[in-house]
Amino acid sequence: MQHHLSEQEIVRREKLAELEKLGIEAYPAALYDITHTSEEIKKGYSEERKDDFKEVSIAGRIMSVRDMGKANFAVLQDAVGKIQVYIRRDDICPGDDKTLFNTVWKRLIDIGDFVGVKGYVFTTQTGELSVHVTSFTLLSKTLRPLPLPKTDADGNVYDAFTDEEQRYRMRYVDLVVNPHVKEVFIKRTRMFNAMREFFNNAGYMEVETPVLQSIPGGAAARPFITHHNSLDIPLYMRIANELYLKRLIVGGFEGVYEFSKNFRNEGMDRTHNPEFTAMEIYVAYKDYNWMMDFTERCLEHVATAVNGTTKATFGEHEIDFKAPYRRISMTDAIKEYTGFDITGKTEAEIREAAKGMGIEVNDTMGKGKLIDEIFGEKCEGNFIQPTFITDYPVEMSPLTKKHRNNPELTERFELMVCGKEIANAYSELNDPIDQRERFEEQLRLSERGDDEAMFIDQDFLRALEYGMPPTSGLGIGMDRLIMFLTNNASIQEVLFFPQMRPEKKEVVELTDDEKMILATLHDGPVEIGHIKQMVGLSGKKWDAATKSLRQKGLINVVLENEQKLMVKM
């Protein structure tokens, strides 16, 4: 994408050229030895321990500068925080040559540049902990200015980098100028680590399963399709990893889990992204009752690891992840919030009831989808505190074991928090004959036009025929869970790089003079005097056209064998 250079960007490129002339490497290759972080200095320094901080070496971005003539204060931001540095001319330029301070530091270094500083820690007269600089090194020159917010005397903030589209598209900038965003992702990693620790301590093994699958299975969703050239077969990006993990239970593992990247070709909104992370765990010889206890203990552990407490604020609600959680059946939940009893009802009766509740339905929807729509529209939003919805109708759960007391239901639960599902679990179906029948029913739904109905995975059926022990499985939407633990209503806030529409290309309008100059550069660099002759423009027109082309980032001038050459960018 062609980039139109701003005034500041042109100036920064000129500074880069000046640094090169002075023999200062703007992007040095050598390792810069860091002894301390800003946080270590702030936590560790005291009057009693000042000798431990006589020699420190830190590095980071310059975020602000206060110019006081022969001395400057600057704020340096590293990976964990900010610290003030004090830089005095005569300290870094003890001799007669003051270029390093007067020219390099004061003129050629910009806010956003990476520098390394060496010095000692002290406290200023105002009580500010600072590093007194004895030497500094430019580590990386920035060519674009950071969009830094400014705060006036009344505390009003201006120029804050808050536009959502820009923030998600340029997350690298967002993380620099909005430090609270970084905290969300630190907590996200803490959540994964805590859950992994909980499973490992229980004796279960982390595994990896294929992302490219010949049959997308384990969920009701529309897959992304791709093509494998060498094998000349279509492949699907996984919508779930369930069927592979259950194959491993067949293979003799007691418990396996995976943090899996899943892909679903469906709508995007504040709680859905086409690429998302799920955790799935399968444990042999367990059922869904055991899994409910296991889940609430796991989430209590995770919430505490992330926030230091089981409580989390989400919007106007305070949620408590402390076990135990409420349990209510799907049938009772629908009865509680609609007055309609789904027990023993036909597909037609449920469809009519849904219509009567003002729910949009169509003929492609089977019994399971209709019940799901009723629950989603009328019940789901009412469950704020963690609540297990249990015993789903058999039509809604093609991979779940029938309920031991009622063959119309299945041994399944979903965990609801703040009106959203964050976990789904089954007593897994391990009867291969029953499983085949359920897959065939899904095929019939597919033929009716349901594009989210499941494919029949013949290899998985074969695996079941070799025997799978009684097993319970659990899936947790990790993106959604961290939303609740960090008080973010949008999934885009908890993904480093959410899916975005392609950026609109900047249209660069050119004058006839500019087009003429560019046309001379098609075959490579050309000597400037020769171009001037070829295009025959007046001095005024030439200056205007070349200046405009430079600003638009379309040309540059380079020196080669003492000749000035113009180059097309």
C-alpha positions in Angstrom: 0.0 0.0 0.0 1.4 3.4 -1.0 1.9 5.6 2.0 1.6 9.4 1.8 4.3 10.8 4.0 3.3 13.4 6.6 5.5 16.4 7.4 6.7 14.7 10.6 7.6 11.5 8.7 9.6 13.5 6.2 11.5 15.3 9.0 12.2 11.9 10.7 13.7 10.5 7.5 15.9 13.6 7.2 17.0 13.0 10.8 17.8 9.4 9.9 20.0 10.7 7.1 21.8 13.1 9.4 22.5 10.4 11.9 24.1 8.3 9.2 26.3 11.3 8.2 27.4 11.5 11.8 28.4 7.8 11.7 25.6 6.9 14.2 24.0 3.5 13.4 20.2 4.0 13.7 19.5 0.3 13.8 22.6 -1.3 15.5 22.9 -5.1 15.4 24.8 -5.7 18.6 23.2 -7.0 21.8 22.4 -4.3 24.4 23.1 -5.6 27.8 20.2 -4.8 30.2 20.8 -5.2 33.9 17.5 -3.9 35.3 13.9 -3.2 34.4 12.0 -0.1 35.4 9.9 -2.2 37.8 13.0 -3.8 39.4 14.5 -0.4 40.1 11.2 1.0 41.6 10.7 -2.0 43.8 14.3 -2.6 44.8 15.8 0.9 45.3 16.1 2.5 48.8 18.5 4.7 50.5 20.0 1.7 52.3 20.4 -0.2 49.0 21.5 2.6 46.8 25.0 1.0 46.3 23.2 -1.9 44.5 22.0 0.6 41.9 25.3 2.4 41.3 25.5 0.9 37.8 22.3 0.2 35.9 21.6 -0.4 32.2 18.1 -0.1 31.0 16.4 0.2 27.6 13.1 1.2 26.1 11.1 3.9 24.2 11.4 7.6 25.0 7.8 8.7 25.8 8.4 12.3 26.8 11.2 14.9 27.2 11.5 18.0 29.4 14.1 20.3 27.9 16.0 22.3 30.6 18.8 23.6 28.4 22.0 21.8 29.4 20.0 19.0 31.1 16.9 17.1 30.2 14.5 14.9 31.9 12.9 12.1 29.8 10.5 9.2 30.5 11.6 5.8 29.3 9.1 3.0 28.8 10.3 -0.6 28.9 8.3 -3.9 28.8 7.0 -3.5 32.4 6.6 0.2 33.1 8.1 3.7 32.9 11.0 5.4 34.7 12.4 8.9 34.5 15.9 9.4 33.2 18.1 12.5 33.8 20.6 13.4 31.1 23.1 16.2 31.4 25.3 17.6 28.6 28.6 17.5 30.4 28.1 14.0 31.8 27.7 12.4 28.4 30.0 14.9 26.6 32.9 15.5 29.1 35.2 16.8 26.4 34.9 19.9 24.1 32.8 18.1 21.5 29.1 18.4 22.6 27.6 16.9 19.4 26.2 13.9 21.2 24.1 16.0 23.4 23.4 19.2 21.4 22.8 17.5 18.1 22.0 13.8 18.6 20.1 13.9 21.8 18.3 17.2 21.5 17.7 17.4 17.7 17.9 13.9 16.2 16.3 11.7 18.9 12.5 11.7 18.8 9.7 10.5 21.1 9.1 6.9 20.3 12.8 6.1 19.6 14.3 3.1 21.4 17.4 4.0 23.5 19.6 2.2 25.9 20.9 4.2 28.9 23.6 3.4 31.5 23.9 5.3 34.8 23.1 5.3 38.4 19.8 5.6 40.3 19.0 8.6 42.5 16.0 10.5 43.9 15.4 14.0 42.6 14.6 17.0 44.9 10.9 16.4 44.2 11.2 12.8 45.3 11.1 11.2 41.8 13.1 8.0 41.3 15.4 8.5 38.3 18.3 7.2 36.4 21.2 9.7 36.1 22.5 8.9 32.6 26.3 8.6 32.1 25.9 7.2 28.5 23.2 6.5 26.0 22.9 4.5 22.8 20.3 4.9 20.0 18.9 1.4 19.5 16.1 2.0 16.9 14.9 5.2 15.1 11.1 5.5 14.7 10.0 6.9 11.3 6.4 7.5 12.4 5.3 9.6 15.4 3.4 7.8 18.2 -0.2 9.1 18.7 0.4 10.2 22.3 -2.5 11.5 24.4 -2.1 14.9 26.1 -3.5 15.9 29.4 -4.2 19.6 30.2 -4.1 21.3 33.6 -7.7 20.3 34.3 -7.1 16.6 33.7 -8.8 16.6 30.3 -7.2 14.1 27.9 -6.8 15.0 24.2 -5.6 13.0 21.1 -6.0 9.7 22.9 -5.6 6.6 20.7 -9.2 5.3 21.2 -10.7 4.6 17.8 -11.5 0.9 17.9 -10.8 0.1 14.3 -7.4 1.8 14.5 -6.6 0.2 17.8 -7.3 -3.3 16.5 -5.6 -2.8 13.2 -2.5 -1.3 14.8 -2.4 -3.2 18.0 1.4 -2.6 18.2 0.6 1.1 18.7 -2.3 0.4 21.0 0.0 -1.6 23.4 2.5 1.2 23.5 0.2 4.2 24.2 -2.5 2.4 26.2 -0.8 0.4 28.9 -4.1 -0.9 30.4 -4.5 -2.9 27.1 -1.3 -4.8 27.8 -2.6 -5.8 31.2 -5.5 -7.6 29.6 -3.1 -9.8 27.6 -0.9 -10.5 30.6 -4.0 -11.7 32.4 -5.0 -13.8 29.4 -1.6 -15.6 29.5 -2.1 -16.0 33.3 -5.4 -17.7 32.6 -3.9 -20.2 30.2 -1.1 -21.0 32.6 -3.5 -21.5 35.6 -5.7 -23.8 33.6 -2.8 -25.8 32.3 -1.4 -26.1 35.8 -4.8 -27.4 37.1 -5.0 -30.1 34.5 -1.4 -31.1 34.8 -1.7 -31.4 38.6 -4.7 -33.7 38.0 -2.5 -35.9 35.9 -3.8 -35.2 32.4 -1.7 -34.7 29.3 -1.6 -31.8 26.9 -1.7 -32.9 23.2 -2.0 -31.5 19.7 -4.4 -32.6 17.0 -4.7 -31.6 13.3 -5.9 -28.1 12.3 -6.5 -29.3 8.7 -9.1 -32.0 8.7 -10.5 -34.2 5.9 -13.9 -34.1 7.7 -14.8 -31.2 10.0 -16.4 -32.7 13.1 -17.1 -32.3 16.8 -19.4 -29.3 16.5 -22.3 -27.8 14.5 -20.7 -25.1 12.5 -19.9 -24.0 8.9 -16.2 -24.7 8.2 -13.6 -22.9 6.1 -12.6 -25.0 3.1 -9.2 -25.2 1.5 -7.4 -27.5 -0.9 -4.3 -29.7 -0.5 -2.5 -29.6 -3.9 -0.2 -32.6 -3.4 -3.0 -34.9 -2.3 -5.6 -33.2 -4.6 -8.2 -33.3 -1.9 -10.4 -30.6 -0.1 -9.5 -30.0 3.5 -11.4 -28.1 6.2 -10.0 -25.9 8.9 -11.1 -27.4 12.2 -14.3 -26.3 13.8 -13.5 -28.4 16.9 -10.9 -31.0 18.0 -13.4 -33.3 19.9 -13.3 -36.3 17.6 -9.5 -36.5 17.6 -9.2 -36.2 21.4 -11.7 -39.0 21.8 -9.7 -41.2 19.4 -6.8 -40.7 22.0 -9.1 -42.0 24.8 -9.8 -45.0 22.6 -6.0 -45.3 22.3 -5.7 -45.7 26.0 -4.9 -42.3 27.5 -6.8 -41.5 30.7 -7.1 -37.8 30.3 -6.1 -35.5 27.4 -6.6 -31.8 26.8 -5.7 -29.2 24.1 -5.9 -25.4 23.7 -7.1 -25.4 20.2 -7.4 -22.7 17.5 -10.8 -23.3 15.9 -12.2 -21.7 12.8 -15.9 -21.2 11.9 -17.1 -19.4 8.8 -19.9 -17.6 10.5 -20.9 -14.0 11.5 -18.7 -11.7 13.4 -19.9 -9.7 16.4 -18.8 -8.6 19.9 -18.7 -12.2 21.1 -17.7 -14.0 17.9 -14.5 -14.1 15.8 -14.0 -16.5 12.9 -10.8 -17.7 14.6 -11.0 -18.4 18.3 -9.4 -20.5 21.1 -11.1 -23.3 22.9 -9.9 -25.7 25.5 -11.2 -29.2 25.3 -10.5 -32.0 27.9 -11.6 -35.6 27.9 -11.2 -37.9 30.9 -11.9 -41.6 30.9 -14.2 -43.3 33.5 -16.0 -40.1 34.4 -19.5 -38.6 33.8 -21.0 -35.2 33.5 -21.7 -34.9 37.2 -18.0 -35.4 38.0 -17.2 -32.9 35.2 -19.4 -30.2 36.8 -17.5 -30.5 40.1 -14.2 -30.5 38.2 -15.2 -27.4 36.1 -16.3 -25.3 39.0 -13.1 -26.1 40.9 -11.0 -25.3 37.8 -12.7 -22.0 37.2 -12.4 -21.0 40.9 -8.6 -21.7 40.6 -8.3 -19.8 37.3 -10.2 -16.7 38.5 -8.1 -16.5 41.6 -4.9 -16.8 39.5 -5.9 -14.1 37.1 -7.4 -11.5 39.5 -6.3 -12.6 43.0 -10.0 -13.2 43.9 -12.9 -15.4 42.7 -14.9 -12.2 42.1 -14.8 -10.4 38.8 -16.7 -7.3 37.6 -18.4 -7.5 34.2 -20.4 -4.4 33.2 -22.9 -3.8 35.9 -22.5 -7.3 37.4 -20.2 -8.7 40.0 -19.7 -12.4 39.2 -18.4 -14.9 41.7 -16.6 -17.9 40.4 -16.4 -19.6 43.8 -17.7 -23.1 43.7 -20.4 -24.6 43.9 -22.6 -23.2 41.0 -26.4 -23.4 40.6 -27.7 -26.4 38.5 -31.0 -26.3 36.5 -32.2 -28.5 33.7 -32.8 -27.1 30.2 -36.5 -28.2 30.5 -36.9 -26.4 33.8 -35.1 -23.3 32.5 -37.5 -23.0 29.5 -40.5 -23.7 31.7 -39.2 -21.0 34.2 -38.9 -18.2 31.7 -41.6 -19.1 29.1 -44.1 -21.3 30.9 -43.8 -23.8 28.0 -42.9 -27.5 28.8 -40.9 -29.1 25.9 -41.3 -32.6 27.4 -42.8 -35.0 24.9 -43.6 -32.3 22.3 -43.3 -33.0 18.6 -41.2 -30.8 16.2 -44.4 -29.2 14.9 -45.6 -28.3 18.4 -42.3 -26.8 19.4 -42.2 -24.8 16.1 -45.7 -23.4 16.8 -44.7 -22.5 20.3 -41.6 -20.7 19.1 -43.6 -18.7 16.6 -46.1 -17.9 19.4 -43.1 -16.4 21.4 -42.2 -14.2 18.5 -39.1 -16.2 17.6 -38.0 -16.4 13.9 -38.0 -20.0 12.8 -38.0 -21.8 9.4 -38.5 -25.3 8.0 -34.8 -26.2 7.9 -34.8 -26.2 11.7 -35.1 -29.6 13.4 -36.4 -30.1 16.9 -32.9 -29.5 18.5 -32.4 -26.2 16.7 -35.9 -25.0 17.6 -35.3 -25.7 21.3 -31.9 -24.0 21.1 -33.6 -20.9 19.6 -36.2 -20.8 22.4 -33.6 -21.1 25.1 -31.3 -18.6 23.4 -34.0 -15.9 23.0 -35.9 -16.3 26.2 -33.7 -17.9 28.9 -30.0 -17.5 28.3 -29.7 -13.8 29.2 -31.2 -14.4 32.7 -28.3 -16.5 34.0 -25.8 -13.9 35.3 -24.0 -15.9 38.1 -22.2 -19.1 36.9 -25.0 -21.6 36.3 -25.0 -25.1 34.9 -27.8 -25.8 32.4 -28.2 -29.6 32.4 -30.0 -32.4 30.7 -30.4 -31.2 27.1 -32.9 -32.8 24.7 -31.4 -35.6 22.6 -31.9 -33.7 19.4 -29.6 -30.9 20.5 -26.7 -33.1 21.4 -25.6 -35.6 18.6 -22.4 -36.6 20.5 -23.8 -37.0 24.0 -24.9 -40.1 25.9 -28.6 -40.5 26.5 -29.7 -39.6 30.1 -29.6 -42.7 32.4 -33.2 -41.9 33.6 -34.8 -40.3 30.5 -34.0 -41.4 27.0 -35.4 -38.2 25.5 -32.6 -36.2 27.3 -28.8 -36.3 27.3 -26.2 -36.1 30.0 -25.0 -32.7 29.0 -24.4 -29.3 30.7 -23.5 -25.8 29.6 -22.1 -23.3 31.9 -23.7 -19.8 31.6 -22.1 -16.6 32.9 -23.7 -13.2 32.3 -26.1 -14.7 29.9 -23.5 -16.3 27.7 -22.3 -19.9 27.4 -18.6 -20.3 28.3 -18.4 -24.1 28.7 -20.1 -27.2 27.3 -19.7 -30.8 28.6 -21.0 -34.3 28.1 -21.1 -37.8 29.3 -19.6 -38.8 25.9 -21.5 -41.1 23.6 -19.5 -44.3 23.3 -22.1 -46.5 21.8 -21.0 -46.8 18.1 -24.5 -47.9 16.8 -26.3 -45.0 18.6 -23.6 -42.6 17.4 -24.1 -43.7 13.7 -27.8 -43.1 14.0 -27.2 -39.6 15.4 -24.8 -38.8 12.6 -27.4 -40.0 10.0 -30.0 -37.8 11.6 -27.5 -34.8 11.2 -27.1 -35.8 7.5 -30.9 -35.6 7.0 -30.8 -32.1 8.5 -28.0 -31.2 6.1 -30.1 -32.4 3.2 -33.0 -30.1 4.5 -30.6 -27.1 4.2 -29.0 -26.9 7.6 -25.4 -25.8 6.7 -24.2 -26.3 10.3 -25.3 -29.9 10.5 -22.5 -32.4 11.2 -20.6 -34.5 8.6 -20.5 -38.3 9.2 -16.9 -39.2 10.3 -16.6 -42.9 9.3 -13.1 -43.2 10.8 -14.4 -41.9 14.2 -17.2 -44.4 14.1 -14.6 -47.1 13.4 -12.6 -45.9 16.4 -15.7 -46.2 18.6 -16.2 -49.8 17.4 -12.8 -50.6 18.8 -14.2 -49.5 22.2 -14.1 -46.2 24.1 -14.4 -46.3 27.9 -17.1 -44.2 29.6 -15.7 -40.7 29.2 -16.6 -37.1 30.1 -15.5 -34.2 28.0 -15.5 -30.4 28.5 -15.0 -27.5 26.2 -14.4 -23.9 27.4 -14.3 -20.8 25.1 -11.1 -19.2 26.3 -11.7 -15.9 24.6 -15.1 -15.5 26.2 -13.8 -16.5 29.6 -11.1 -13.9 29.6 -13.7 -11.3 28.6 -15.5 -11.9 31.8 -12.3 -12.0 33.9 -11.1 -8.6 32.5 -14.5 -6.8 32.1 -14.4 -6.6 28.3 -17.7 -6.8 26.5 -16.1 -7.2 23.1 -14.1 -10.3 22.0 -11.9 -8.0 19.8 -10.5 -6.5 23.1 -9.0 -9.8 24.2 -7.5 -10.9 20.9 -4.2 -9.4 19.9 -5.1 -9.3 16.3 -8.9 -9.7 15.7 -10.1 -10.3 12.1 -10.6 -7.0 10.2 -11.7 -6.0 6.7 -8.8 -5.1 4.4 -7.6 -1.6 4.9 -8.8 0.8 2.2 -6.0 1.7 -0.1 -4.9 5.3 -0.1 -5.6 6.8 -3.5 -2.6 9.0 -4.6 -3.6 11.7 -7.1 -0.8 12.7 -9.4 -0.4 15.9 -11.5 0.8 15.6 -15.1 4.2 16.9 -14.1 4.5 14.2 -11.4 3.4 11.5 -13.8 6.0 12.7 -16.3 8.9 12.5 -13.8 7.8 9.0 -12.6 7.6 7.7 -16.2 11.4 8.4 -16.5 12.2 6.1 -13.6 10.5 2.9 -14.9 13.9 1.3 -15.8 15.6 2.1 -12.5 17.6 5.1 -11.0 18.4 8.1 -13.2 20.8 11.0 -12.7 18.8 14.1 -11.7 20.3 16.4 -14.3 19.3 13.9 -17.0 15.7 13.7 -15.8 15.5 17.5 -15.7 16.6 17.6 -19.3 14.1 14.9 -20.3 11.0 16.4 -18.7 11.9 20.0 -19.5 10.1 21.6 -16.6 10.8 25.1 -15.3 12.7 25.3 -12.0 9.5 26.2 -10.0 7.5 23.4 -11.5 10.3 20.9 -11.0 10.7 21.8 -7.3 7.0 21.6 -6.7 6.6 18.2 -8.5 9.6 16.5 -6.9 8.7 17.8 -3.4 5.2 16.4 -3.8 6.5 13.1 -5.0 8.8 12.8 -2.0 5.9 13.6 0.4 3.9 10.9 -1.2 6.7 8.4 -0.7 7.0 7.8 -4.4 10.6 8.9 -5.0 13.9 9.3 -3.2 17.3 10.8 -4.0 20.4 8.8 -3.4 24.1 9.6 -3.8 26.1 7.1 -5.8 29.7 7.7 -7.0 29.2 11.4 -6.3 26.2 11.4 -8.6 22.7 12.4 -7.4 20.3 9.7 -8.6 16.5 9.7 -8.4 14.9 6.4 -7.5 11.3 5.2 -7.7 10.1 3.8 -4.3 
